[in-house]
Every structure is written in C-alpha cells, then in structure tokens.
C-alpha cells in the first residue's frame, strides 16, 4: 500500500488522494521504473468487499486504492468526520485528467477490456497519451494479452474487466507484466474511447452521475444503484 494517508471502510484501506497526486504517483512510477498497481473503491465495490471475504485479498494486494465517487467520500465523513477524505475523486474525472495531463505527455498506453466495439473506437492517441496496443475483454487468452502488453512496451497497462475480475487478473499476472503501472478502471475504458455518457457537468458536480448511468442502462444497473446504495448507507450506519 501507498504511504499516503488512508481511510478504512469495511476494512479496506483507501488512499486520500487527488487526481493531480494520483497522476504524480503514475509519473514517478514510470520515471523510476517502480512497479505499482492501482484500483478504485466505489460504493458497489465496497458492497462486494463487505459481502465476500474471498475477494478481499485481491484488493489488499494493490499498491494504491483510490476512492471513486461522492458516496464513498460522504461515507468517510460519516464514519470519521474531519478525519475522512480531504479530497473528492471520481474515477471518470481522473481518467480524463490522465489523458490530458502535461506531466504524462507521450506516456504509452495499452488498453485491455470492455467490448470490441468500444476498443475499436479508441484512436492512436488519447489526449497526450499514445495508444500502443488494445485488446478486447471478452474471449481473451491471458498469456497472449500479457505478451502483447510486454511487446508494446507500454508505460501504463489499463485493465477494464469489471470488479472483482480485473483485480484478480491483475494480481495473478502483475509479476509477468513489465509495464511500470497497471491500473484497473472498470468501464473507464469508455472514457478513452469517448463512448461513456456522463451527463451534464452540473450533474457530475453534485454527485449524481450514477443516475445518468441508471437511466441509460436500467436493466443492467438497477440492482447496483436502487438496492446497492440504500444497502451501502445501512452498512455505513451500522459500522458507525
């Protein structure tokens, strides 16, 4: 785990980190060749972590876990008051920041995950980042994917297989991947392909981006949000 301040929710240590600081960690890893692995904790991830002890080791092995979303930020405040997160971070905002970060201009990116349709829409570069390889997240052969990542000499390997599959995959294969940075992003690959509907900025600012996702994909997401959010709130209150 990072030496940064962490906030513990359901036993998971989550770093108190901003987008700029997270980009700095990535830049430092690339410049020094130090391997790091990064993932995120949303309300949905924390519900899974709470329910299934068998997946906890996947997350605990990561160098850094960052908070993702207003729900996790507010939960930290309810649990720890002013000792909760001092910074609010949303994964999608960070991926956009990463793409256009002057600090990481020309960093080489390999994208692995999501559908073939999404992957096909990613161009030769995303913002300041250079795409040196991409692979669909369905029907893949792990040995082949790892070989392609290494052959590409990517600085950052982006893995979007959904939680907790992506965390398990990264932990099982991190030792074989040469890229200094491996980061789990879930559906964040859609940010790099320009296919994610995030809604108006005001909706994102007030922490209701999840409603846009629910409205655009109710069949797949209704349980995650309409059941998952009240359940998460109940569990936070219970822990408190």
C-alpha positions as CSV (number, residue, x, y, z in Angstrom):
1,X,0.0,0.0,0.0
2,X,1.0,3.6,-0.5
3,X,2.5,5.6,2.4
4,X,-0.2,8.2,1.9
5,X,-2.9,8.7,4.4
6,X,-5.6,6.1,4.1
7,X,-9.2,5.9,5.3
8,X,-10.5,2.5,6.2
9,X,-14.0,1.5,5.1
10,X,-15.2,-2.1,5.8
11,X,-11.6,-3.0,6.4
12,X,-10.3,-1.7,3.0
13,X,-7.6,0.9,3.2
14,X,-8.4,3.6,0.6
15,X,-5.8,6.4,-0.1
16,X,-6.8,10.0,0.4
17,X,-5.5,11.3,-2.9
18,X,-6.4,13.9,-5.6
19,X,-6.3,13.4,-9.4
20,X,-3.1,15.5,-9.5
21,X,-1.5,13.5,-6.8
22,X,-2.5,10.2,-8.4
23,X,-1.1,11.3,-11.8
24,X,2.1,12.2,-9.9
25,X,2.3,8.7,-8.5
26,X,2.0,7.3,-12.0
27,X,4.6,9.7,-13.4
28,X,7.0,8.7,-10.6
29,X,6.5,5.0,-11.3
30,X,7.2,5.5,-15.0
31,X,10.3,7.6,-14.4
32,X,11.8,5.3,-11.8
33,X,10.6,2.0,-13.2
34,X,9.0,1.1,-9.9
35,X,6.0,-1.2,-10.4
36,X,2.7,-0.1,-9.0
37,X,-0.8,-1.4,-9.3
38,X,-3.8,0.9,-8.8
39,X,-7.6,0.2,-8.4
40,X,-10.6,2.0,-7.1
41,X,-13.3,1.7,-4.5
42,X,-16.9,2.7,-5.4
43,X,-20.0,2.1,-3.3
44,X,-20.6,-1.1,-5.4
45,X,-17.1,-2.3,-4.9
46,X,-17.3,-1.8,-1.2
47,X,-20.6,-3.7,-1.0
48,X,-18.8,-6.6,-2.7
49,X,-15.8,-6.3,-0.4
50,X,-18.2,-6.3,2.6
51,X,-20.2,-9.3,1.4
52,X,-17.5,-11.6,0.0
53,X,-14.4,-12.3,2.2
54,X,-12.9,-14.4,-0.6
55,X,-12.2,-11.4,-2.8
56,X,-10.7,-9.2,-0.2
57,X,-7.1,-10.3,-0.8
58,X,-7.4,-9.1,-4.5
59,X,-7.8,-5.5,-3.3
60,X,-5.4,-5.7,-0.4
61,X,-2.5,-6.6,-2.7
62,X,-2.8,-3.3,-4.6
63,X,-0.2,-0.6,-4.2
64,X,-2.9,2.0,-4.1
65,X,-6.7,2.0,-3.9
66,X,-8.4,5.4,-4.6
67,X,-11.9,6.4,-3.7
68,X,-14.3,6.7,-6.6
69,X,-17.5,8.7,-6.2
70,X,-19.3,11.0,-3.9
71,X,-20.9,8.1,-2.0
72,X,-17.5,6.9,-0.7
73,X,-16.4,10.4,0.1
74,X,-19.6,11.1,2.2
75,X,-19.3,7.7,3.9
76,X,-15.8,8.6,5.1
77,X,-17.2,11.8,6.5
78,X,-20.0,10.0,8.3
79,X,-17.5,7.5,9.8
80,X,-14.6,9.7,10.6
81,X,-15.9,13.3,10.3
82,X,-12.9,15.7,9.5
83,X,-10.6,12.7,9.5
84,X,-12.4,11.3,6.4
85,X,-11.2,12.0,2.9
86,X,-9.9,15.6,2.4
87,X,-10.3,15.2,-1.4
88,X,-13.1,14.0,-3.5
89,X,-12.2,11.9,-6.5
90,X,-14.2,10.3,-9.3
91,X,-12.6,7.7,-11.5
92,X,-14.0,9.0,-14.7
93,X,-12.8,12.5,-13.9
94,X,-9.4,11.1,-13.2
95,X,-9.2,9.2,-16.5
96,X,-10.0,12.4,-18.4
97,X,-7.4,14.3,-16.3
98,X,-4.8,11.5,-17.0
99,X,-5.4,11.7,-20.8
100,X,-4.7,15.4,-20.9
101,X,-2.0,15.6,-18.2
102,X,1.1,17.5,-19.3
103,X,3.0,15.6,-16.7
104,X,2.4,12.4,-18.6
105,X,2.6,13.7,-22.2
106,X,3.5,10.9,-24.6
107,X,3.2,8.1,-22.0
108,X,2.5,4.8,-23.8
109,X,-0.9,3.2,-23.0
110,X,-2.1,-0.4,-23.6
111,X,-5.9,-0.8,-23.2
112,X,-7.3,-4.2,-22.2
113,X,-11.0,-4.7,-21.5
114,X,-14.6,-3.8,-22.5
115,X,-16.1,-4.8,-25.8
116,X,-14.6,-5.0,-29.2
117,X,-16.9,-2.1,-30.3
118,X,-15.5,0.1,-27.5
119,X,-11.9,-0.8,-28.2
120,X,-12.3,-0.2,-31.9
121,X,-13.3,3.4,-31.2
122,X,-10.0,4.2,-29.4
123,X,-7.7,6.1,-31.7
124,X,-3.9,6.2,-32.0
125,X,-3.7,8.6,-29.1
126,X,-6.0,9.9,-26.3
127,X,-5.2,13.4,-25.3
128,X,-1.5,13.4,-24.6
129,X,-1.2,9.7,-24.2
130,X,-0.1,7.4,-27.0
131,X,-2.0,4.1,-27.6
132,X,0.5,1.3,-28.3
133,X,-1.9,-1.6,-28.0
134,X,-5.5,-2.6,-27.3
135,X,-7.3,-5.9,-26.6
136,X,-11.0,-6.7,-26.1
137,X,-12.0,-8.0,-22.6
138,X,-14.1,-10.9,-23.9
139,X,-12.8,-14.3,-25.0
140,X,-9.2,-13.4,-24.4
141,X,-6.2,-15.6,-23.8
142,X,-4.3,-14.3,-20.7
143,X,-0.8,-15.4,-21.9
144,X,-1.4,-13.7,-25.3
145,X,-2.6,-10.5,-23.6
146,X,0.4,-10.4,-21.3
147,X,2.8,-11.0,-24.2
148,X,1.1,-8.2,-26.2
149,X,1.4,-5.7,-23.3
150,X,5.1,-6.5,-22.9
151,X,5.8,-6.4,-26.6
152,X,4.1,-2.9,-26.8
153,X,6.5,-1.6,-24.1
154,X,3.5,0.3,-22.6
155,X,4.2,2.6,-19.6
156,X,0.6,2.1,-18.4
157,X,-1.5,-1.1,-18.8
158,X,-5.2,-0.2,-18.4
159,X,-7.4,-3.1,-17.4
160,X,-11.2,-2.8,-17.6
161,X,-12.7,-6.2,-16.9
162,X,-15.1,-5.2,-14.1
163,X,-14.7,-5.8,-10.4
164,X,-13.5,-8.1,-8.9
165,X,-12.4,-10.0,-12.1
166,X,-10.0,-7.2,-13.1
167,X,-8.4,-7.1,-9.6
168,X,-8.0,-10.9,-9.6
169,X,-6.5,-10.9,-13.1
170,X,-4.0,-8.1,-12.2
171,X,-2.9,-9.8,-9.0
172,X,-2.4,-13.1,-10.8
173,X,-0.4,-11.6,-13.7
174,X,1.3,-8.5,-12.3
175,X,4.6,-10.2,-11.9
176,X,4.7,-11.1,-15.6
177,X,3.7,-7.6,-16.8
178,X,6.6,-5.3,-17.5
179,X,4.7,-2.0,-17.5
180,X,5.6,0.1,-14.5
181,X,1.9,1.0,-14.0
182,X,-1.1,-1.3,-14.1
183,X,-4.4,0.4,-13.4
184,X,-7.9,-1.2,-13.0
185,X,-10.6,1.1,-14.5
186,X,-13.8,-1.0,-14.9
187,X,-15.9,0.8,-17.5
188,X,-13.4,3.7,-17.6
189,X,-12.1,2.4,-20.9
190,X,-15.2,4.0,-22.4
191,X,-13.7,7.4,-21.3
192,X,-10.7,6.7,-23.5
193,X,-13.0,5.6,-26.4
194,X,-15.3,8.6,-26.0
195,X,-18.3,6.4,-25.6
196,X,-19.3,7.0,-22.0
197,X,-22.4,9.1,-21.4
198,X,-21.6,11.1,-18.3
199,X,-24.3,13.7,-18.5
200,X,-24.1,17.4,-17.8
201,X,-21.2,18.8,-15.7
202,X,-23.6,20.1,-13.1
203,X,-25.0,16.5,-12.6
204,X,-21.4,15.2,-12.1
205,X,-20.5,18.1,-9.7
206,X,-23.3,17.3,-7.3
207,X,-22.5,13.6,-7.4
208,X,-25.5,12.3,-9.4
209,X,-23.7,10.9,-12.4
210,X,-24.9,7.4,-11.3
211,X,-28.4,8.5,-12.2
212,X,-27.4,9.1,-15.8
213,X,-25.9,5.5,-15.9
214,X,-29.1,4.1,-14.4
215,X,-31.3,6.0,-16.9
216,X,-29.3,4.9,-19.9
217,X,-28.9,1.3,-18.8
218,X,-31.6,0.4,-16.2
219,X,-31.8,-3.3,-17.0
220,X,-28.1,-3.9,-16.0
221,X,-27.7,-1.3,-13.3
222,X,-31.0,-1.1,-11.3
223,X,-29.8,-3.5,-8.7
224,X,-26.4,-1.9,-8.2
225,X,-28.0,1.5,-7.5
226,X,-31.6,1.1,-6.3
227,X,-30.7,-1.7,-3.9
228,X,-26.9,-1.2,-3.6
229,X,-27.0,2.5,-2.5
230,X,-29.5,2.0,0.4
231,X,-27.7,-1.1,1.4
232,X,-24.3,0.7,1.4
233,X,-25.8,3.5,3.6
234,X,-27.3,1.0,6.0
235,X,-23.9,-0.7,6.3
236,X,-22.1,2.5,6.9
237,X,-24.6,3.5,9.6
238,X,-24.2,0.0,11.2
239,X,-20.4,0.3,11.2
240,X,-20.7,3.8,12.7
